[in-house]
Amino acid sequence: MGRFKSKNRKPFVKQFAKKTPTVDHVTGDKIPKSLVFSRGKIPGPLRQLQMDLRKLMLPYTALKLKESKRNNLKDFVSLANGMMVTHFLILSKTDSAAYLRVAKMKHGPTLTFKIHKYSLAADIVQSQLRPRCPPDLFKNPPLIVLSGFGTGEEHLKLTTFIFQNIFPAIDINTVKLSSCQRIVLLNYDKETKLIDFRHYSIRLQPVGVSRRIRKFVQNHQVPDLRSLQDVSDFVTKAGYGSESEGDDEAATVNLSSDIGRVNRASTKSAVKLQEIGPRMTLQLVKIEEGLCTGGLLFNEYGNVDAKKSENEEEDEQESDEEEMDIDEELEIEDEEEQEIEEED
Amino acid sequence: MAEELQSVSEATNYFRKRKMELRKKGGKGKKKQKGAPFSEKRVKIDNKMKKLFEKRARDYNSDNEDDNDAEPAPVTRAKRTSYGKDKPKSYGKDKPKSYGKDKPTSYSRNKSTSYRKEEENFDEEWADDGEEDLNEEIEISEDEDGQVQPGITKFIDGCNAFRLAFKKLLKKSASDDILGPVLSAHKNLVAEKLAEEDVERKVKGDAKKEKHLIREKGHVKPANFLDAYEKSLIAVATKGDPTNLVLTFFMGIMGLSVVKLFNAVNKAQHAQKGLNPSRAKDEKAIKKRRREVFFSELGKTPSQTTVSKAGASNSLEDDGPSWAPLRDNYMLTNPKLKDWDKNLDTTVEDDVRMPADSDSSDDE
């Protein structure tokens, strides 16, 4: 019986994912790709955060990456090698807090952030009166703005370096402004040493047009003219609140080309940012030399262990270059224990 | 006083009824009689004796308002018909009510009014009226018969006690006790068990709450409005940070935010308008313009070092073809991480990276 059935069965065809380019065909730069996953057991909200981070990292990330308990870091590394992945974003959770590790393939370094506070994209959407999500929002990589990192400290420089390269670089000569839809902001606060992580969508709207007309042009809807005496009133009568929105001179731009129907190159446009989440407040806790392993380059808490390793670090930095070349094979351990021991 | 009266009347009624029952339905009457052995003798009392009894009783209570029992003879005659009809109905409806509250008041009233009337005029109708009243009395007394038989006084006490007890019972609502009807010895045990359960539940709830707190640690629901801090963050993202002189990196370009980037893009792309980047002739012009534009955008004049650096990088790349894949270092142009600290030590060098990149992209 089985035989007959198997004859009728259609052969299984493996569905290959559409291959994403590894190199930007215009600039020739290598496109950074990322994997977002978690280590250890993480609770529901953090799982959501992981999903939000994946969406944020789109399009060059694995949105539907499946992990199982048995996967260790080595699996991900081998996967990353095959897929030309350049960055890891690893979420983990201890009793004290959640942690985000940003690691560069394949020899590190690894930045470990403690997540002090976070809000999911869903929370942000809920808090907004009119959440915005145009269909092509996640089709292009976001821009990244790093603010306040110029204090001259080494670990901040490294952080900026890592985050600059986490998204594909923009070539201002060839970039299409219509592809700049999102922006990721990292703002470093010197006093609290916390990094605010925000994710906004960029919206452009013409300046100098009354709100009514703008809406009319945008929505294609028949306006409500009941309260007006004449059609001309619709154009001439100034709507309330429109002036306060768009009169900020600093937030207006001239466009090089038309974006959509509304924003013309000839007119000025105002840049509006609306948050799409997730929102995080991070604290840089430590920097490891390797991929979730290796000596400490930086430790926030600076305990005895750290001082020791800092001494080592100086030695290591000298021999760093040799190590990088020689140390092809990564020693990957389950990193949870390391992390916790150094936290507290 | 009224109660006493009532009791007397009840007593007499009781006897009368016994008689009646005997006559009418033998089976039931006999059964009842077994419960009341004394009645056997008294049933046989004839009318004369009865009247005498009544008279005596009347005399006994002579100082009271009036005598109790109505004229018995006609009453009993009439009763025979009404009794059979009334009995089941009244049993069903009246019993609990009369026992609860209404009994003392209604009885005294009934008696006082009806009996007085009977004394005054012994008409048939009045007698009938009284008879109905009597009927009621009879039923009730019959109900109570089992417990209190022997003496009149005892009957009163019993009736009273029973009534009070019943009243008490009725007043009590069973629902106010959480444990429900439980034996008192058991009550403590149940209470203990319940308390234990409560404590257990509390502990469980606390544990759950704690777990939930750990799960949700750090999770913050944002406010519905944009507070000042969020607004400032948005301003930083749009316009850059004007207040403190910090570096805002934007894809390797310093001092940019969304607006600055857009403006830079605008200038850069405006500059190359009308020139075809794929033509070798225009290429140099484009490059030159671009560099000028770039530095002007940054608000800096290219310093000596940068010029030399940029020149070096340009001279390297000038040889190669303009389209990226045709270049030798295609796919190899990744900044080496090794010297990230060296790279960033001098911020000027970071500026330089950009024009080099921009040069490399020429097809559109």
Interface residues (C-beta under 8 A of the other chain):
Chain A: T22 V23 D24 H25 V26 T27 G28 D29 K30 P43 G44 P45 D95 A97 A98 K104 H107 P109 I115 H116 K117 Y118 S119 L120 D123 I124 Q126 S127 Q128 L129 L143 I144 V145 L146 S147 G148 F149 G150 T151 E154 K157 L158 T160 F161 Q164 N165 F167 A169 I170 D171 I172 N173 T174 V175 L177 C180 I183 L185 N187 D196 R198 Y200 I202 A250 A251 T252 V253 N254 L255 S256 S257 V271 L273 E275 R279 D320 E321 M324
Chain B: I214 R215 E216 K217 G218 H219 V220 K221 P222 A223 N224 E230 L233 I234 V236 A237 T238 K239 G240 D241 N244 V246 L247 T248 F249 F250 M251 G252 I253 L256 S257 V258 V259 L261 F262 N263 A264 V265 N266 A268 Q269 H270 Q272 R290 F294 A324 P325 R327 Y330 M331 T333 N334 P335 L337 K338 W340 D341 N343 L344 M354 D357 S358 S360 S361 D363 E364
